[in-house]
Amino acid sequence: MHEEEIISVTPELIQEILAPRLVASKKGDNGIVLIVGGSGIYHGAPLLSTLAALRSGVDLVYIAVPKRMS
């Protein structure tokens, strides 16, 4: 057996991994995401994924869900 290394994800680790945003960046320079999912009555998971993408630092998120069924 081999030993596994445990890595704690901390704000400091994230700052080391991710490049800082440029002050002059425009919409879309820091990422564009398209989320496709859900159904005619269930839109929760795609909406949560949209919020997660925005919180992660993506500039622009498009969401595609089916039209609500009557």
C-alpha positions in Angstrom: 0.0 0.0 0.0 1.1 3.6 -0.6 0.3 6.5 1.6 -2.1 9.2 0.3 -1.3 12.8 0.8 -4.1 14.9 2.3 -4.4 18.5 1.1 -6.5 21.0 2.8 -8.2 23.5 0.5 -7.7 26.9 2.1 -8.1 30.5 0.8 -4.3 30.7 0.7 -4.0 27.6 -1.5 -6.7 29.0 -3.8 -4.8 32.3 -4.1 -1.6 30.4 -5.0 -3.4 28.4 -7.7 -5.5 31.1 -9.4 -4.1 34.0 -11.2 -5.4 37.4 -9.9 -8.1 39.2 -11.9 -6.9 42.0 -14.1 -8.3 45.4 -13.1 -9.1 46.2 -16.8 -10.8 42.9 -17.5 -14.1 42.9 -19.3 -17.2 40.7 -19.1 -16.3 37.2 -20.2 -12.5 37.6 -19.8 -12.7 35.5 -16.6 -14.8 32.8 -17.9 -18.2 32.0 -19.6 -20.3 29.0 -18.6 -23.3 27.4 -20.2 -25.4 25.3 -17.9 -28.0 22.9 -19.5 -30.3 20.9 -17.3 -33.5 20.5 -15.5 -36.9 19.5 -16.8 -40.3 21.0 -17.3 -41.0 21.0 -13.6 -37.5 20.8 -12.0 -35.1 23.8 -12.3 -33.4 23.7 -8.9 -30.1 21.9 -9.8 -29.3 24.1 -12.8 -30.1 27.2 -10.8 -27.8 26.1 -8.0 -25.1 25.4 -10.5 -25.5 28.9 -11.9 -25.0 30.4 -8.5 -22.0 28.2 -7.9 -20.4 29.3 -11.2 -21.0 33.0 -10.4 -19.5 32.6 -6.9 -16.5 30.8 -8.3 -15.6 34.0 -10.2 -17.0 33.3 -13.7 -18.1 36.6 -15.3 -21.0 35.4 -17.5 -23.3 32.4 -17.0 -26.0 31.3 -19.4 -28.6 28.8 -18.3 -30.8 26.6 -20.5 -33.7 24.8 -19.0 -36.9 23.5 -20.7 -40.0 25.7 -20.7 -42.2 25.2 -17.7 -45.1 22.8 -18.4 -48.6 24.1 -17.6 
